[in-house]
Amino acid sequence: AARRLSRPACARLVTAIKQVLTAAIAAGGSSLRDYVHSSGELGYFQLQTRVYDRDGMPCRTCATPIRRIVQGQRASFYCPGCQR
């Protein structure tokens, strides 16, 4: 699928990735399960995720059920309706 991305689509993807990373850093990262910062504080970015850990639940944008796949022993979640 990556080979089918146009240059403009790649540029939009890069912009979106930078925006998400900036927002995640500003929110202190994600505290999933038992992760905390060295200061003992939690990160709060996980409250903003759209699909993480929502397998089978409806997408908040299009109501398509969220899917979970495992890649290299790591779970990934996506909306097959929005993320083609």
TORPA-989454 format. One line per 4 residues: number of its first residue (from 1); their letters; for each residue x, y, z of N, C-alpha, C, O. Coordinates in steps of 0.001 Angstrom, whole numbers. Layout:
TORPA-989454
NUM = a = X:Y:Z:X:Y:Z:X:Y:Z:X:Y:Z  ...
***
This chain:
TORPA-989454
1 = aarr = 818:-1196:0:0:0:0:862:1260:0:489:2266:-603  2006:1211:668:2852:2405:739:3332:2826:-643:3525:4016:-895  3522:1878:-1529:3983:2207:-2882:2931:2963:-3679:3244:3595:-4688  1694:2899:-3229:616:3559:-3958:351:4976:-3469:-515:5658:-4017
5 = lsrp = 1064:5427:-2468:859:6783:-1960:1492:7795:-2908:2639:7646:-3327  730:8809:-3230:1268:9875:-4070:2155:10779:-3220:2118:10721:-1991  2935:11597:-3869:3771:12544:-3121:2923:13474:-2252:3273:13700:-1094  1815:14022:-2775:979:14869:-1912:410:14104:-710:313:14654:387
9 = acar = 37:12842:-915:-477:12039:199:624:11800:1229:370:11844:2433  1834:11548:765:2970:11372:1681:3220:12653:2473:3487:12602:3674  3135:13781:1810:3349:15065:2489:2280:15288:3560:2588:15764:4653  1025:14945:3250:-52:15081:4244:181:14139:5420:-65:14499:6572
13 = lvta = 655:12935:5124:936:11960:6174:2047:12455:7094:1934:12345:8315  3100:12991:6530:4202:13529:7334:3692:14648:8240:4035:14698:9421  2884:15532:7694:2323:16632:8485:1470:16098:9633:1580:16568:10765  622:15116:9337:-251:14541:10371:557:13841:11454:241:13964:12638
17 = ikqv = 1590:13112:11065:2435:12417:12047:3098:13427:12976:3138:13227:14190  3611:14498:12414:4250:15532:13238:3254:16160:14202:3595:16439:15351  2029:16385:13746:1006:16970:14617:664:16028:15769:531:16464:16912  523:14750:15472:196:13773:16516:1338:13655:17520:1104:13632:18728
21 = ltaa = 2562:13582:17029:3702:13484:17946:3823:14725:18829:4115:14618:20020  3600:15883:18253:3649:17123:19032:2572:17120:20115:2834:17492:21259  1364:16701:19750:269:16638:20727:563:15609:21816:269:15842:22988  1139:14475:21433:1461:13428:22409:2506:13914:23410:2389:13666:24610
25 = iaag = 3510:14597:22915:4549:15126:23807:3955:16172:24742:4259:16188:25935  3112:17042:24203:2485:18082:25029:1602:17482:26119:1467:18055:27200  999:16323:25832:123:15665:26808:901:14770:27767:306:14126:28630  2214:14725:27624:3025:13920:28535:3137:12468:28131:3515:11627:28947
29 = gssl = 2816:12159:26890:2898:10776:26428:1670:9986:26832:664:10550:27264  1761:8687:26687:644:7795:27007:1006:6906:28183:2061:6272:28182  151:6856:29173:354:5957:30313:-557:4754:30139:-1702:4743:30592  -27:3757:29478:-771:2527:29266:-302:1513:30297:894:1269:30456
33 = rdyv = -1248:941:30978:-990:-14:32040:-211:633:33188:-807:1383:33961  1085:379:33334:1790:874:34516:2882:1902:34207:3723:2171:35065  2890:2474:33021:3921:3456:32676:3678:4785:33383:2554:5285:33416  4729:5344:33940:4702:6699:34487:6023:7374:34133:7011:6703:33834
37 = hssg = 6033:8695:34167:7264:9455:33940:8201:9254:35126:7798:8729:36164  9434:9668:34968:10401:9547:36061:9948:10338:37284:10362:10047:38407  9099:11338:37064:8564:12136:38172:7403:11428:38871:6916:11887:39904  6966:10304:38294:5838:9574:38862:4498:9993:38288:3470:9397:38609
41 = elgy = 4501:11016:37439:3249:11497:36854:2855:10661:35642:3698:10090:34952  1562:10610:35409:1029:9902:34253:1049:10798:33029:1020:12023:33140  1099:10176:31865:869:10890:30613:-612:10772:30292:-1272:9845:30761  -1137:11683:29512:-2573:11682:29250:-2944:11587:27778:-4116:11738:27434
45 = fqlq = -1979:11343:26903:-2302:11296:25480:-3219:10127:25134:-3973:10216:24165  -3180:9045:25890:-4029:7893:25586:-5510:8250:25638:-6336:7543:25061  -5852:9330:26315:-7250:9760:26369:-7707:10350:25039:-8905:10512:24808  -6759:10669:24169:-7087:11272:22884:-7033:10284:21721:-7377:10641:20594
49 = trvy = -6612:9060:21975:-6499:8104:20874:-7881:7739:20345:-8855:7699:21095  -7950:7478:19062:-9235:7209:18413:-9539:5716:18292:-10706:5326:18276  -8503:4874:18207:-8757:3450:17984:-8035:2524:18958:-8421:1363:19093  -7006:3004:19634:-6205:2119:20486:-7074:1411:21525:-7869:2037:22227
53 = drdg = -6904:107:21603:-7570:-738:22601:-9097:-695:22481:-9803:-876:23473  -9604:-456:21264:-11054:-381:21049:-11513:-1458:20068:-12468:-1240:19322  -10853:-2610:20058:-11184:-3703:19145:-12671:-4042:19214:-13216:-4293:20289  -13317:-4047:18049:-14726:-4398:17968:-15686:-3264:18278:-16878:-3366:17989
57 = mpcr = -15187:-2196:18856:-16048:-1057:19176:-16220:-196:17927:-15365:-220:17042  -17312:564:17844:-17517:1391:16653:-16532:2561:16581:-16196:3182:17589  -16088:2835:15370:-15234:3991:15129:-16008:5248:15516:-17204:5355:15249  -15331:6180:16136:-15982:7416:16569:-16313:8336:15403:-17064:9299:15557
61 = tcat = -15750:8038:14240:-16013:8860:13061:-17066:8244:12151:-17994:8926:11717  -16919:6926:11855:-17805:6320:10849:-18614:5128:11364:-19424:4577:10617  -18420:4723:12598:-19150:3625:13250:-18749:2226:12776:-19342:1241:13217  -17765:2117:11896:-17258:804:11490:-16528:183:12684:-15798:886:13381
65 = pirr = -16707:-1112:12934:-16002:-1730:14059:-14474:-1634:13906:-13927:-1894:12834  -13817:-1262:14979:-12356:-1170:15016:-11786:-2584:14955:-12337:-3510:15550  -10690:-2741:14238:-10026:-4044:14140:-8673:-4010:14827:-8007:-2976:14895  -8290:-5172:15332:-6989:-5346:15987:-6211:-6380:15191:-6729:-7448:14866
69 = ivqg = -4961:-6054:14880:-4070:-7016:14238:-2782:-7066:15052:-2441:-6114:15754  -2078:-8177:14952:-805:-8322:15662:306:-8361:14630:279:-9156:13690  1280:-7491:14821:2441:-7411:13937:3681:-7472:14810:3906:-6589:15638  4474:-8496:14629:5699:-8612:15418:5438:-8601:16911:6160:-7945:17662
73 = qras = 4431:-9308:17346:4035:-9431:18753:3531:-8123:19357:3460:-7993:20579  3181:-7156:18513:2604:-5888:18982:1227:-5734:18366:1033:-6029:17187  285:-5280:19147:-1066:-5068:18640:-1167:-3702:17970:-629:-2708:18457  -1859:-3682:16858:-2186:-2437:16167:-3698:-2411:15983:-4321:-3440:15723
77 = fycp = -4267:-1245:16118:-5708:-1077:15980:-5956:-92:14849:-5211:872:14676  -7015:-346:14079:-7329:567:12981:-8806:478:12626:-9489:-488:12967  -9278:1494:11942:-10643:1509:11426:-10579:1170:9942:-10003:1931:9164  -11159:43:9536:-11122:-317:8122:-11953:628:7247:-11799:634:6026
81 = gcqr = -12819:1412:7855:-13602:2371:7085:-12849:3659:6819:-12880:4184:5706  -12181:4165:7824:-11465:5442:7704:-10024:5275:7240:-9496:6130:6528  -9394:4193:7634:-7973:3995:7344:-7823:2929:6268:-7631:1750:6566  -7913:3350:5044:-7831:2400:3927:-6422:2264:3432:-6167:1507:2496
***
